[in-house]
Amino acid sequence: MLLVYFVASFVAGFVLSFLWGDVTANKLKIGYLANWFGYHVHHSMFGVIGLLLVPVLRTTTLQKVMIVGFSIGILVEHTVNDAFVFLTKVK
């Protein structure tokens, strides 16, 4: 049963990540939202943060599985559509 929740959260992370990239780039006509000390923070960073927080969160196993699935979905979508990148220097 946990696999079903993992796959559902993976798909949700993938789809929402795709929509986030599409809305910021095409609809809002901006290349990025986060510019931190001269670096573009890609939305794949949210996936990394989610994966790093899971071991220390005091949540149920189901919630942890869903956070991991969602985070991996974000990372896979960003890797497929852009690259496996988290920070880039803003010119």
C-alpha positions in Angstrom: 0.0 0.0 0.0 2.9 2.4 0.7 4.0 1.9 -2.9 0.7 3.4 -4.1 1.2 6.5 -2.0 4.8 6.8 -3.1 3.9 6.6 -6.8 1.0 9.1 -6.3 3.2 11.6 -4.6 6.0 11.1 -7.1 3.5 11.9 -9.9 2.2 14.9 -8.0 5.8 16.2 -7.5 6.6 15.6 -11.1 3.5 17.4 -12.4 3.6 20.3 -10.0 7.3 20.8 -10.7 6.6 20.9 -14.4 3.7 23.4 -13.9 6.0 25.5 -11.7 8.6 25.7 -14.4 6.1 26.3 -17.1 4.3 29.1 -15.2 7.4 31.0 -14.2 9.1 30.7 -17.6 6.2 31.1 -20.0 3.2 32.6 -18.2 5.0 35.1 -15.9 7.8 35.7 -18.4 10.5 35.5 -15.8 13.4 33.1 -15.9 13.7 32.6 -12.1 12.1 33.6 -8.9 14.9 33.0 -6.4 18.1 35.0 -6.8 20.2 34.5 -3.7 23.6 36.3 -3.4 24.0 36.3 -7.1 22.9 32.6 -7.6 19.7 31.3 -9.2 18.2 28.7 -6.8 16.4 26.1 -9.0 13.2 24.5 -7.8 15.0 21.2 -7.7 16.4 22.5 -4.4 13.0 21.9 -2.8 13.4 18.2 -3.7 16.8 18.1 -2.0 15.5 19.9 1.1 12.6 17.4 1.3 15.0 14.5 1.2 17.3 16.0 3.8 14.4 16.7 6.2 12.8 13.2 6.1 15.2 11.6 8.6 14.7 14.2 11.2 10.9 14.8 10.8 8.7 13.3 13.5 6.0 12.1 11.2 4.4 8.8 10.3 5.9 6.4 7.9 3.2 7.2 5.4 4.0 10.9 5.5 7.7 10.2 5.1 7.0 8.0 2.1 4.9 10.7 0.5 7.6 13.4 1.1 10.2 11.2 -0.4 8.0 10.5 -3.4 7.2 14.1 -3.9 10.8 15.2 -3.6 12.1 12.6 -6.0 9.3 13.6 -8.5 10.6 17.2 -8.3 14.2 16.1 -8.9 13.3 13.7 -11.8 11.2 16.4 -13.6 13.9 19.0 -13.2 16.6 16.6 -14.5 14.5 15.6 -17.5 13.5 19.2 -18.5 16.5 21.2 -17.4 19.4 19.4 -15.9 20.6 17.9 -12.6 21.4 21.4 -11.2 20.5 23.2 -8.1 22.4 26.5 -8.2 23.7 28.6 -11.1 25.6 31.8 -11.2 23.4 34.7 -12.4 25.2 36.8 -15.1 
